[in-house]
Amino acid sequence: MPYYIHKKHRFGIHGSLYEATEAEAPTCERLTPYDFEEVTREEYENTVLDLRYEDGKWQQ
Protein backbone atom coordinates (compact mmCIF):
# COMPACT_ATOMS: atom_id res chain seq x y z
CA MET A 1 0.00 0.00 0.00
CA PRO A 2 1.29 3.46 -0.83
CA TYR A 3 2.02 6.22 1.67
CA TYR A 4 1.12 9.89 1.24
CA ILE A 5 1.79 13.08 3.19
CA HIS A 6 -0.09 16.35 2.78
CA LYS A 7 1.95 19.09 1.12
CA LYS A 8 1.10 21.80 3.70
CA HIS A 9 -0.30 20.09 6.82
CA ARG A 10 0.87 17.15 8.91
CA PHE A 11 -1.70 14.67 7.56
CA GLY A 12 -0.76 11.23 6.33
CA ILE A 13 -2.48 8.49 4.37
CA HIS A 14 -1.55 4.84 4.27
CA GLY A 15 -3.75 3.18 1.68
CA SER A 16 -6.18 4.49 -0.89
CA LEU A 17 -5.68 8.20 -1.53
CA TYR A 18 -9.14 8.52 -3.08
CA GLU A 19 -10.93 6.68 -0.25
CA ALA A 20 -9.20 8.87 2.32
CA THR A 21 -10.05 12.15 0.62
CA GLU A 22 -13.68 11.07 0.13
CA ALA A 23 -14.02 10.08 3.80
CA GLU A 24 -15.06 12.85 6.15
CA ALA A 25 -11.82 14.04 7.72
CA PRO A 26 -11.86 15.98 10.99
CA THR A 27 -10.33 19.07 9.38
CA CYS A 28 -11.57 22.56 8.67
CA GLU A 29 -10.95 22.18 4.93
CA ARG A 30 -11.87 19.68 2.25
CA LEU A 31 -8.98 17.42 1.27
CA THR A 32 -8.26 16.49 -2.34
CA PRO A 33 -5.84 13.94 -3.81
CA TYR A 34 -3.84 16.84 -5.27
CA ASP A 35 -2.97 18.03 -1.74
CA PHE A 36 -0.83 14.93 -1.09
CA GLU A 37 2.44 13.58 -2.38
CA GLU A 38 3.58 9.97 -2.34
CA VAL A 39 6.44 9.21 0.07
CA THR A 40 8.46 6.20 1.15
CA ARG A 41 7.46 4.04 4.08
CA GLU A 42 10.44 5.31 6.08
CA GLU A 43 9.54 8.96 5.47
CA TYR A 44 5.92 8.30 6.45
CA GLU A 45 6.87 6.44 9.65
CA ASN A 46 9.49 9.04 10.65
CA THR A 47 7.19 12.06 10.19
CA VAL A 48 5.20 13.36 13.15
CA LEU A 49 1.63 13.54 11.87
CA ASP A 50 -1.37 15.20 13.49
CA LEU A 51 -3.84 13.10 11.53
CA ARG A 52 -3.55 9.74 9.77
CA TYR A 53 -5.84 7.77 7.51
CA GLU A 54 -5.17 4.09 8.19
CA ASP A 55 -7.32 0.98 8.30
CA GLY A 56 -10.16 2.76 6.50
CA LYS A 57 -10.64 5.64 8.96
CA TRP A 58 -9.13 8.92 10.09
CA GLN A 59 -7.18 8.70 13.36
CA GLN A 60 -5.37 11.22 15.51
C-alpha positions as CSV (number, residue, x, y, z in Angstrom):
1,M,0.0,0.0,0.0
2,P,1.3,3.5,-0.8
3,Y,2.0,6.2,1.7
4,Y,1.1,9.9,1.2
5,I,1.8,13.1,3.2
6,H,-0.1,16.3,2.8
7,K,2.0,19.1,1.1
8,K,1.1,21.8,3.7
9,H,-0.3,20.1,6.8
10,R,0.9,17.2,8.9
11,F,-1.7,14.7,7.6
12,G,-0.8,11.2,6.3
13,I,-2.5,8.5,4.4
14,H,-1.5,4.8,4.3
15,G,-3.8,3.2,1.7
16,S,-6.2,4.5,-0.9
17,L,-5.7,8.2,-1.5
18,Y,-9.1,8.5,-3.1
19,E,-10.9,6.7,-0.3
20,A,-9.2,8.9,2.3
21,T,-10.0,12.1,0.6
22,E,-13.7,11.1,0.1
23,A,-14.0,10.1,3.8
24,E,-15.1,12.9,6.1
25,A,-11.8,14.0,7.7
26,P,-11.9,16.0,11.0
27,T,-10.3,19.1,9.4
28,C,-11.6,22.6,8.7
29,E,-11.0,22.2,4.9
30,R,-11.9,19.7,2.3
31,L,-9.0,17.4,1.3
32,T,-8.3,16.5,-2.3
33,P,-5.8,13.9,-3.8
34,Y,-3.8,16.8,-5.3
35,D,-3.0,18.0,-1.7
36,F,-0.8,14.9,-1.1
37,E,2.4,13.6,-2.4
38,E,3.6,10.0,-2.3
39,V,6.4,9.2,0.1
40,T,8.5,6.2,1.1
41,R,7.5,4.0,4.1
42,E,10.4,5.3,6.1
43,E,9.5,9.0,5.5
44,Y,5.9,8.3,6.5
45,E,6.9,6.4,9.6
46,N,9.5,9.0,10.6
47,T,7.2,12.1,10.2
48,V,5.2,13.4,13.1
49,L,1.6,13.5,11.9
50,D,-1.4,15.2,13.5
51,L,-3.8,13.1,11.5
52,R,-3.5,9.7,9.8
53,Y,-5.8,7.8,7.5
54,E,-5.2,4.1,8.2
55,D,-7.3,1.0,8.3
56,G,-10.2,2.8,6.5
57,K,-10.6,5.6,9.0
58,W,-9.1,8.9,10.1
59,Q,-7.2,8.7,13.4
60,Q,-5.4,11.2,15.5
